[in-house]
């Protein structure tokens, strides 16, 4: 059985436990993902399900995507993504749905999403460096310090932490706990924060 699904981050809210303690959770809308194509190891070199989800206007869909949905006789969706699996425990065919029934309250899930882009940042904000002395005459308040080498090899080492573009990359939260599942609204409430902005796409997989 495939134990993963795609969803959309809605935002963060606060709920209260039975003992009155407040709990910070993130709401994720995970509507059913429709199977568009089944890929197997013999034919495609790996096992995966190509799924579609999200509402879209026909005129806004890419023509290659339209062809894939039409070839498998599946209604057009906004997103087209793959879910890789090691092996299939059951038979899937185009038109089948993956929904929230694969999860239950208390499960640990791995969440992957694209983090917010923060633009160009220095080493203090980007990597947590300590600043220099703020005294009169100091010229190293927020600079990274020495970054080069001597005449041999006379270059900056690969991977050196430097100022640069921060955020805007794929981030994975390894073990978030499902606090509540609201099936009639296709909602999952997850403990803690989830990478990405409101409305961004996230991938949920059971650990």
Backbone torsions as a table, in degrees:
resi	resn	phi	psi	omega
1	UNK	NA	135.2	178.4
2	UNK	-73.6	127.0	-175.6
3	UNK	-111.7	39.4	-179.4
4	UNK	-144.2	156.5	-179.0
5	UNK	-158.1	156.8	175.4
6	UNK	-98.7	152.6	179.6
7	UNK	-152.2	-178.4	-179.2
8	UNK	-126.8	128.4	179.1
9	UNK	-73.1	127.5	179.8
10	UNK	-98.2	-32.4	-179.4
11	UNK	145.4	-180.0	-176.8
12	UNK	-105.1	141.5	177.4
13	UNK	-138.2	176.7	179.3
14	UNK	-124.2	128.6	175.7
15	UNK	-121.6	166.8	-176.9
16	UNK	-120.7	135.3	177.0
17	UNK	-76.4	175.6	179.7
18	UNK	-64.3	-30.0	179.8
19	UNK	-83.8	1.3	176.8
20	UNK	94.6	-5.3	179.8
21	UNK	-74.2	138.5	178.6
22	UNK	-80.6	145.3	-178.8
23	UNK	-133.2	127.8	178.2
24	UNK	-84.5	121.9	-179.2
25	UNK	-131.7	160.7	175.3
26	UNK	-115.9	132.1	179.6
27	UNK	-91.7	129.5	179.4
28	UNK	-125.6	127.7	176.3
29	UNK	-91.8	117.7	-177.5
30	UNK	-123.7	81.3	178.5
31	UNK	-72.1	159.2	-177.8
32	UNK	-55.6	134.9	175.6
33	UNK	-95.1	126.8	-177.5
34	UNK	-92.3	130.8	178.9
35	UNK	-71.7	122.7	179.1
36	UNK	-98.8	-38.2	-178.1
37	UNK	-151.4	144.2	176.7
38	UNK	-109.6	121.1	178.6
39	UNK	-105.5	135.6	179.5
40	UNK	-121.6	165.9	-174.2
41	UNK	-66.3	-36.9	-175.9
42	UNK	-68.3	-41.1	-174.3
43	UNK	-92.0	-40.9	-172.8
44	UNK	-108.9	-9.5	179.0
45	UNK	92.2	-7.3	177.0
46	UNK	-160.4	161.4	179.8
47	UNK	-98.0	129.0	-179.6
48	UNK	-163.6	158.9	172.0
49	UNK	-113.6	126.1	172.6
50	UNK	-92.4	120.0	-172.8
51	UNK	-120.9	153.3	175.8
52	UNK	-123.3	147.6	-179.3
53	UNK	-161.6	160.1	179.4
54	UNK	91.6	141.2	179.6
55	UNK	-80.3	146.1	-179.6
56	UNK	-153.3	150.0	172.1
57	UNK	-80.9	139.7	-175.9
58	UNK	-56.2	-37.6	-175.1
59	UNK	-72.2	-14.4	-179.2
60	UNK	-96.7	-1.7	-178.9
61	UNK	-84.3	143.0	176.1
62	UNK	-68.8	144.3	-177.0
63	UNK	-62.5	-40.3	175.9
64	UNK	-59.8	-37.2	177.6
65	UNK	-67.7	-40.2	178.4
66	UNK	-58.8	-39.9	-179.9
67	UNK	-65.4	-39.0	179.8
68	UNK	-66.9	-40.7	177.7
69	UNK	-67.2	-42.9	-178.0
70	UNK	-66.8	-38.2	-178.3
71	UNK	-63.4	-31.0	-179.2
72	UNK	-102.5	8.6	175.7
73	UNK	56.9	47.8	178.9
74	UNK	-120.1	139.9	179.9
75	UNK	-63.4	146.7	-173.5
76	UNK	-66.4	137.6	179.0
77	UNK	-126.2	164.2	-176.9
78	UNK	-73.6	-44.6	-176.4
79	UNK	-110.0	148.4	175.5
80	UNK	-133.5	111.6	-174.8
81	UNK	-135.0	167.9	178.5
82	UNK	-115.0	145.6	172.8
83	UNK	-120.6	110.1	-178.7
84	UNK	-81.6	144.8	177.9
85	UNK	-136.8	155.1	177.6
86	UNK	-71.4	-45.8	176.8
87	UNK	-157.0	157.8	-179.2
88	UNK	-90.8	124.4	176.1
89	UNK	-87.2	-14.4	177.6
90	UNK	-146.8	167.2	-176.1
91	UNK	-86.4	131.8	176.0
92	UNK	-117.8	150.9	177.5
93	UNK	-143.6	157.2	178.6
94	UNK	-55.3	133.9	-178.1
95	UNK	106.1	-19.3	176.5
96	UNK	-68.7	157.4	-177.6
97	UNK	-119.5	144.9	170.8
98	UNK	-111.3	122.2	-176.9
99	UNK	-127.8	-166.6	-174.6
100	UNK	-72.4	-5.8	-179.6
101	UNK	-65.4	-14.8	178.8
102	UNK	-75.3	-13.0	179.3
103	UNK	-114.8	161.1	172.1
104	UNK	-143.8	161.6	-178.7
105	UNK	-61.2	133.0	-178.8
106	UNK	99.6	-12.4	179.3
107	UNK	-67.1	148.4	172.4
108	UNK	-96.6	126.9	-178.7
109	UNK	-126.0	151.9	176.3
110	UNK	-100.1	125.0	-174.7
111	UNK	-114.5	127.5	179.6
112	UNK	-121.5	131.6	178.9
113	UNK	-155.2	169.3	179.3
114	UNK	-90.6	121.2	-176.2
115	UNK	-70.6	162.1	178.3
116	UNK	-66.9	136.9	175.5
117	UNK	-79.0	131.4	-177.1
118	UNK	-113.2	7.7	177.2
119	UNK	76.2	-165.0	-179.4
120	UNK	-74.4	131.2	-177.3
121	UNK	-137.0	152.6	178.0
122	UNK	-82.9	-178.5	-174.7
123	UNK	-71.6	-25.1	-179.8
124	UNK	-70.2	-47.2	179.9
125	UNK	-75.9	-38.2	-173.4
126	UNK	-78.8	-39.2	-173.9
127	UNK	-122.1	-3.5	178.3
128	UNK	79.0	26.7	178.0
129	UNK	-65.5	154.3	171.3
130	UNK	-79.2	146.1	177.0
131	UNK	-82.3	165.8	177.4
132	UNK	-83.1	-174.3	-179.6
133	UNK	-66.1	141.0	180.0
134	UNK	-98.2	18.0	-178.4
135	UNK	-77.1	164.8	179.3
136	UNK	-65.1	130.5	178.5
137	UNK	97.5	-12.9	179.0
138	UNK	-73.8	138.7	179.3
139	UNK	-114.3	17.8	-176.4
140	UNK	-133.6	54.6	-179.8
141	UNK	-67.8	-51.1	-174.7
142	UNK	-131.6	15.7	-178.7
143	UNK	-80.8	156.1	-177.0
144	UNK	-73.4	-17.0	-176.2
145	UNK	94.4	-163.4	-177.9
146	UNK	-69.4	132.6	-177.9
147	UNK	-124.1	-16.9	-175.4
148	UNK	-89.8	-173.0	178.4
149	UNK	-124.7	-179.7	177.3
150	UNK	-74.4	-169.1	-175.4
151	UNK	-62.5	-19.4	175.9
152	UNK	-126.3	116.7	6.5
153	UNK	-90.2	5.2	173.4
154	UNK	59.3	50.9	177.9
155	UNK	-159.2	171.3	175.3
156	UNK	-90.8	131.2	-176.7
157	UNK	-64.5	142.7	178.0
158	UNK	-63.9	134.2	-179.1
159	UNK	91.0	1.2	179.1
160	UNK	-60.8	132.7	-179.6
161	UNK	-74.1	117.4	-172.8
162	UNK	-134.1	167.2	170.8
163	UNK	-61.7	151.3	179.4
164	UNK	172.5	-170.8	-178.1
165	UNK	-70.7	131.5	-174.9
166	UNK	-113.9	137.2	178.1
167	UNK	79.5	-170.6	178.8
168	UNK	74.1	22.1	179.4
169	UNK	-124.5	169.9	-179.8
170	UNK	-74.8	129.5	-178.9
171	UNK	-126.9	139.5	179.5
172	UNK	-119.7	127.0	172.6
173	UNK	-95.8	115.4	-165.6
174	UNK	-72.3	-33.1	-172.2
175	UNK	-145.1	71.7	177.3
176	UNK	-88.3	145.9	-177.5
177	UNK	-101.0	135.5	175.6
178	UNK	-79.6	120.3	-178.0
179	UNK	-91.3	-40.0	-177.4
180	UNK	-154.7	148.2	176.5
181	UNK	-125.6	123.7	178.1
182	UNK	-110.8	95.3	-170.3
183	UNK	-68.0	-38.5	-175.9
184	UNK	-67.5	-18.8	177.7
185	UNK	-111.3	4.1	-179.0
186	UNK	56.4	43.2	-176.7
187	UNK	-114.0	142.6	172.0
188	UNK	-122.9	129.5	174.8
189	UNK	-102.5	119.8	-174.7
190	UNK	-113.1	136.2	179.4
191	UNK	-68.1	132.2	176.7
192	UNK	88.1	-164.2	-176.0
193	UNK	-95.4	158.3	179.1
194	UNK	-128.4	136.1	-178.5
195	UNK	-64.1	146.5	175.6
196	UNK	109.9	166.2	177.7
197	UNK	-87.7	169.3	176.5
198	UNK	-61.7	132.8	-179.3
199	UNK	89.1	-1.8	-178.7
200	UNK	-81.8	160.4	-176.8
201	UNK	-84.4	136.4	177.4
202	UNK	-132.1	153.5	179.7
203	UNK	-114.6	123.8	-177.4
204	UNK	-111.0	128.7	179.6
205	UNK	-138.9	132.5	-179.6
206	UNK	-69.3	134.4	-178.4
207	UNK	-76.3	NA	NA
